[in-house]
Each structure stands twice: as C-alpha cells, then as structure tokens.
C-alpha cells in the first residue's frame, strides 16, 4: 500500500515538473500542446474512492495551473476528467471483475481497450481545456485543430510514458 502511494507521489512530482518545465514550452505548429501530466489521473487505481479521486485530480490540475499561469483551466478540466473516468472505463471494459490489476495500463487491459480508454479521456480533457481557454466559438476551426492535434500528441506521449512505467519482463524457460 505505502509502496503504491510513494510511487504515485513520485510520479505526481515528476509529471508536474515535466509539464511545467518541458511540455508547456513545446507547441508544435502553433496548435499542438502536449498535456502529458493527465497520465497520472488516468493511471490511478480504479478502486480509488470517488471523492478522493476528484480531490487528487483537482490538486493535480491546480498545481499545474500554478506553474503554467493558467487561471483554473487545468483544475476544472482535471476534475471533470476524474468524474468521467470510471464511466468511460466501464464503456470499454464492462466487467470489472475480469480485471487483473486495479491500475489501468496497456499490460493490465490489453492494447485495444487501453488505447480507446486513453484516447477518449484525452479528447475529453483537451476539449474542455481548449474551450475554456478560447471561451468562444468565434474561430471554431482553429479551436477544433487545437483539440485534435493536442489530443493526438498527448495520446502518443501517454502511450510512451505508459510503456516506460509498465515494463513487462519476459519469462525465460
């Protein structure tokens, strides 16, 4: 239990620092911003209490807001992400008793289910984040381009981070 808490605390710190120092300064083609820190929310155990989940997600978003100088955008988007996380998971993995590990990952869910889970939640997060940032639909096509490109970039980077954090060891005979 404490090993899990410590590993998630370390991941929290690393992802917030990586987002603030590196990823906030990477803007591809003026539209794609990698929002990799949401991997922490996506990878929290599914057995986490809803109130605790919402509180942790809000804390994560608020911490990134402080370092990114965004007035509450990440806090709101992270809280909504935490609220829709379990229903989206049940959409793609209806029988939770078949789950071998409480932490969603490519290893525990399998590639197709995990990729659908991540792309859906990343699209929801990016949509909320960029709609709040624009606060208008005046330039709808640019807004849509930002959402699609940032979702794709974040999705690819989250898969990369997941493959690094959940390394499977081969069993040799």
Number of C-alpha atoms within 10 A of each C-alpha: 5 7 8 11 10 11 10 16 13 11 16 19 15 14 21 23 16 15 21 19 13 11 17 16 12 14 12 12 9 8 16 19 22 26 25 22 25 27 22 20 22 23 15 19 15 17 10 12 10 14 11 11 21 19 15 18 27 23 16 23 24 21 19 23 18 14 14 16 10 14 12 19 19 29 22 19 23 27 23 18 25 26 16 12 21 16 12 17 22 12 13 14 17 12 10 12 9 9 13 11 14 16 17 22 24 18 16 15 20 11 13 10 17 20 17 15 23 27 18 16 23 27 19 18 24 25 20 19 21 18 17 15 15 13 9 11 11 9 9 12 10 13 18 16 13 21 24 18 19 25 26 19 17 25 23 17 16 24 20 11 13 17 14 10 11 12 10 9 6 6 5 4 3
